[in-house]
Amino acid sequence: MRRLSVLWVLYFVQGLPYGFQILALPVYLRGEGVSLTGIGLASALGLPWLLKFLWSPLVDRYRHGPLGARRSWILPLQGGLAATCFLAATLSATDGLTELLLLVLAMNFCAATLDVAVDGLAVDLLRPEELGYGNIAQVVGYKIGILTGGGLLVWASQWVGWKGLFLAMGALVLIAGIRVLAFRETPPPSALDAPRLGAILRALGTSLRAPGGLWLLLVVLTYKTGESFADAMFKPFLVDAGFEQAQIGLWVGTWGMVFSIAGSVLGGVVASRLDPLRAILWAALFRILPLAGQWLLAVVGTSAEAVIVVTCGEQFFGGALTTAMFAYMMSRVDKRIGATHYTLLASLEVVGKMVASSTSGLLADATSYAFLFAVATLLSVLFLGLVLAVRRPLLRPPG
């Protein structure tokens, strides 16, 4: 439980700046008169999360012995993240837009690199039977961090001001650092002693060439494809169906997040009680139902009750699938290069979702919402078939 609490705190911290960027920053930029094109380009501030695999081998390679392999990265990165938050607090809400954007970029770099080290720590610490619970800490901690950085602190800024928002964010990071200082890191038996970069890359290549290694990459890349197609266009669909923005925000943003967190918890419990791959199969099977429900809404028509049921169901089973998949990814990682190997898989997962969500609008414009949701449902069925077809090599232990 002590280890899980440390992981929860660390993943919570990583969600703070990203939550601010994706939930609060677009509203602020639009209020300052920034064009929609500029707001769209500001999403590039999250690029460190996509590119972190490029420098992840450095996290496995370099370490300061007295602190521990992972804490020697985690503590300085927490310090850097806190420092950028405090620097942002020196800016006013109306001046220094360029400086603010650069600081948000720096926050994301610190948080994304921190994520690499924390993922490596999780791979080192968690026993097989703890992978599901460990990834509950990961997914739920990160989601609550996003809600705090992009929702709670922004809401509180009406009383504490712009400066207070960033001061509070920096203070939360420092509190997490105190928690990490009190945690004693012990290296796992399989850890390499500061492996050279060449050895890290060779070990990664060996793992990818092991039985089921390439199938694993395909599964990680595609497990959210159908869901991402549907999610990207579901809110525009509801707007075009005549629902108010406040209703959509309540159903999708608030209730949806609550059900997503609940599903993440259930997915982690099932992944610990059964095994992660079986949890993936069950979650992927049930996820098909709300996706088909979205298609029915587009074909038959909408009602508030039907939208709420479909939204909560999709978020619930999507959250369960995410946690189960993350647990499975950790079970397949070569522990000697845990940060590098897991980060590669996590980056591939982001690419799969990004490609689907970024092209969903083109498909919807060219066809219809109904056709898009039908494709999303079909892709989710095909993913289930893919896992069933290749489950034998996927069940083999990592090489």
Solvent accessible surface area in square Angstrom, and as a share of the most:
residue,aa,sasa,rsa
1,M,179,0.80
2,R,128,0.47
3,R,62,0.23
4,L,33,0.16
5,S,41,0.27
6,V,0,0.00
7,L,0,0.00
8,W,86,0.30
9,V,34,0.19
10,L,0,0.00
11,Y,3,0.01
12,F,26,0.11
13,V,1,0.00
14,Q,0,0.00
15,G,0,0.00
16,L,0,0.00
17,P,1,0.01
18,Y,59,0.22
19,G,0,0.00
20,F,1,0.01
21,Q,10,0.05
22,I,70,0.35
23,L,78,0.39
24,A,9,0.07
25,L,2,0.01
26,P,46,0.29
27,V,111,0.64
28,Y,33,0.13
29,L,3,0.02
30,R,127,0.46
31,G,67,0.64
32,E,78,0.35
33,G,62,0.60
34,V,32,0.19
35,S,60,0.39
36,L,125,0.62
37,T,97,0.57
38,G,23,0.22
39,I,28,0.14
40,G,43,0.42
41,L,128,0.64
42,A,15,0.12
43,S,76,0.49
44,A,51,0.40
45,L,22,0.11
46,G,12,0.12
47,L,79,0.39
48,P,10,0.07
49,W,27,0.09
50,L,31,0.15
51,L,66,0.33
52,K,8,0.03
53,F,72,0.30
54,L,113,0.56
55,W,52,0.18
56,S,1,0.01
57,P,18,0.11
58,L,68,0.34
59,V,0,0.00
60,D,1,0.01
61,R,44,0.16
62,Y,111,0.42
63,R,69,0.25
64,H,103,0.46
65,G,60,0.58
66,P,114,0.72
67,L,56,0.28
68,G,13,0.13
69,A,21,0.16
70,R,8,0.03
71,R,28,0.10
72,S,15,0.10
73,W,59,0.21
74,I,0,0.00
75,L,30,0.15
76,P,81,0.51
77,L,21,0.11
78,Q,5,0.02
79,G,36,0.35
80,G,26,0.25
81,L,0,0.00
82,A,3,0.02
83,A,49,0.38
84,T,15,0.09
85,C,0,0.00
86,F,67,0.28
87,L,98,0.49
88,A,0,0.00
89,A,4,0.03
90,T,104,0.60
91,L,38,0.19
92,S,54,0.35
93,A,37,0.29
94,T,100,0.58
95,D,94,0.49
96,G,24,0.23
97,L,60,0.30
98,T,90,0.52
99,E,87,0.39
100,L,4,0.02
101,L,45,0.22
102,L,110,0.55
103,L,27,0.14
104,V,0,0.00
105,L,66,0.33
106,A,35,0.27
107,M,0,0.00
108,N,0,0.00
109,F,95,0.39
110,C,17,0.10
111,A,0,0.00
112,A,0,0.00
113,T,4,0.02
114,L,0,0.00
115,D,14,0.07
116,V,0,0.00
117,A,0,0.00
118,V,0,0.00
119,D,2,0.01
120,G,0,0.00
121,L,2,0.01
122,A,1,0.00
123,V,2,0.01
124,D,22,0.11
125,L,18,0.09
126,L,5,0.02
127,R,117,0.43
128,P,107,0.67
129,E,97,0.43
130,E,24,0.11
131,L,13,0.06
132,G,0,0.00
133,Y,74,0.28
134,G,2,0.02
135,N,0,0.00
136,I,27,0.13
137,A,8,0.06
138,Q,14,0.06
139,V,9,0.05
140,V,14,0.08
141,G,0,0.00
142,Y,52,0.20
143,K,32,0.14
144,I,56,0.29
145,G,0,0.00
146,I,18,0.09
147,L,65,0.32
148,T,13,0.08
149,G,0,0.00
150,G,8,0.08
151,G,30,0.29
152,L,100,0.50
153,L,19,0.09
154,V,52,0.30
155,W,149,0.52
156,A,23,0.18
157,S,26,0.17
158,Q,117,0.52
159,W,168,0.59
160,V,83,0.48
161,G,29,0.28
162,W,45,0.16
163,K,120,0.51
164,G,14,0.14
165,L,3,0.01
166,F,0,0.00
167,L,72,0.36
168,A,35,0.27
169,M,0,0.00
170,G,0,0.00
171,A,42,0.33
172,L,53,0.27
173,V,1,0.00
174,L,85,0.42
175,I,109,0.55
176,A,3,0.02
177,G,11,0.10
178,I,115,0.59
179,R,66,0.24
180,V,2,0.01
181,L,111,0.55
182,A,68,0.53
183,F,6,0.03
184,R,194,0.71
185,E,23,0.10
186,T,80,0.47
187,P,103,0.65
188,P,19,0.12
189,P,147,0.92
190,S,48,0.31
191,A,39,0.31
192,L,57,0.28
193,D,135,0.70
194,A,32,0.25
195,P,10,0.07
196,R,174,0.63
197,L,65,0.33
198,G,34,0.32
199,A,31,0.24
200,I,0,0.00
201,L,100,0.50
202,R,164,0.60
203,A,9,0.07
204,L,24,0.12
205,G,17,0.17
206,T,65,0.38
207,S,8,0.05
208,L,36,0.18
209,R,185,0.67
210,A,14,0.11
211,P,70,0.44
212,G,8,0.08
213,G,5,0.05
214,L,126,0.63
215,W,107,0.38
216,L,6,0.03
217,L,35,0.18
218,L,67,0.34
219,V,0,0.00
220,V,1,0.00
221,L,60,0.30
222,T,38,0.22
223,Y,1,0.00
224,K,14,0.06
225,T,30,0.17
226,G,2,0.02
227,E,13,0.06
228,S,11,0.07
229,F,27,0.11
230,A,0,0.00
231,D,52,0.27
232,A,35,0.27
233,M,36,0.16
234,F,9,0.04
235,K,102,0.43
236,P,51,0.32
237,F,16,0.07
238,L,0,0.00
239,V,75,0.43
240,D,102,0.53
241,A,45,0.35
242,G,60,0.58
243,F,34,0.14
244,E,116,0.52
245,Q,148,0.66
246,A,83,0.64
247,Q,67,0.30
248,I,9,0.05
249,G,38,0.37
250,L,78,0.39
251,W,13,0.05
252,V,25,0.14
253,G,41,0.40
254,T,70,0.41
255,W,95,0.33
256,G,0,0.00
257,M,45,0.20
258,V,90,0.52
259,F,86,0.36
260,S,7,0.05
261,I,34,0.17
262,A,45,0.35
263,G,0,0.00
264,S,0,0.00
265,V,60,0.35
266,L,81,0.40
267,G,4,0.04
268,G,0,0.00
269,V,37,0.21
270,V,41,0.24
271,A,5,0.04
272,S,19,0.13
273,R,179,0.65
274,L,78,0.39
275,D,47,0.24
276,P,18,0.12
277,L,4,0.02
278,R,120,0.44
279,A,3,0.03
280,I,0,0.00
281,L,32,0.16
282,W,126,0.44
283,A,10,0.08
284,A,0,0.00
285,L,79,0.39
286,F,80,0.33
287,R,1,0.00
288,I,24,0.12
289,L,116,0.58
290,P,11,0.07
291,L,1,0.00
292,A,31,0.24
293,G,13,0.12
294,Q,2,0.01
295,W,95,0.33
296,L,86,0.43
297,L,10,0.05
298,A,29,0.23
299,V,81,0.47
300,V,121,0.70
301,G,41,0.40
302,T,48,0.28
303,S,49,0.31
304,A,35,0.27
305,E,121,0.54
306,A,35,0.27
307,V,0,0.00
308,I,44,0.22
309,V,107,0.62
310,V,17,0.10
311,T,4,0.03
312,C,12,0.07
313,G,17,0.17
314,E,3,0.01
315,Q,44,0.20
316,F,44,0.18
317,F,51,0.21
318,G,3,0.03
319,G,3,0.03
320,A,6,0.05
321,L,0,0.00
322,T,17,0.10
323,T,0,0.00
324,A,0,0.00
325,M,0,0.00
326,F,28,0.12
327,A,0,0.00
328,Y,8,0.03
329,M,0,0.00
330,M,8,0.04
331,S,39,0.25
332,R,13,0.05
333,V,6,0.04
334,D,13,0.07
335,K,75,0.32
336,R,90,0.33
337,I,0,0.00
338,G,0,0.00
339,A,0,0.00
340,T,4,0.02
341,H,5,0.02
342,Y,4,0.01
343,T,0,0.00
344,L,41,0.21
345,L,0,0.00
346,A,12,0.09
347,S,4,0.03
348,L,42,0.21
349,E,6,0.03
350,V,44,0.25
351,V,55,0.31
352,G,6,0.06
353,K,68,0.29
354,M,93,0.41
355,V,87,0.50
356,A,3,0.02
357,S,44,0.29
358,S,78,0.50
359,T,52,0.30
360,S,0,0.00
361,G,21,0.21
362,L,131,0.65
363,L,46,0.23
364,A,16,0.12
365,D,131,0.68
366,A,83,0.65
367,T,64,0.37
368,S,50,0.33
369,Y,53,0.20
370,A,25,0.19
371,F,100,0.42
372,L,0,0.00
373,F,1,0.00
374,A,37,0.29
375,V,34,0.19
376,A,0,0.00
377,T,22,0.13
378,L,100,0.50
379,L,53,0.26
380,S,1,0.00
381,V,66,0.38
382,L,105,0.52
383,F,7,0.03
384,L,23,0.11
385,G,35,0.33
386,L,38,0.19
387,V,1,0.00
388,L,80,0.40
389,A,84,0.65
390,V,11,0.06
391,R,113,0.41
392,R,187,0.68
393,P,27,0.17
394,L,1,0.00
395,L,108,0.54
396,R,112,0.41
397,P,109,0.68
398,P,51,0.32
399,G,58,0.56
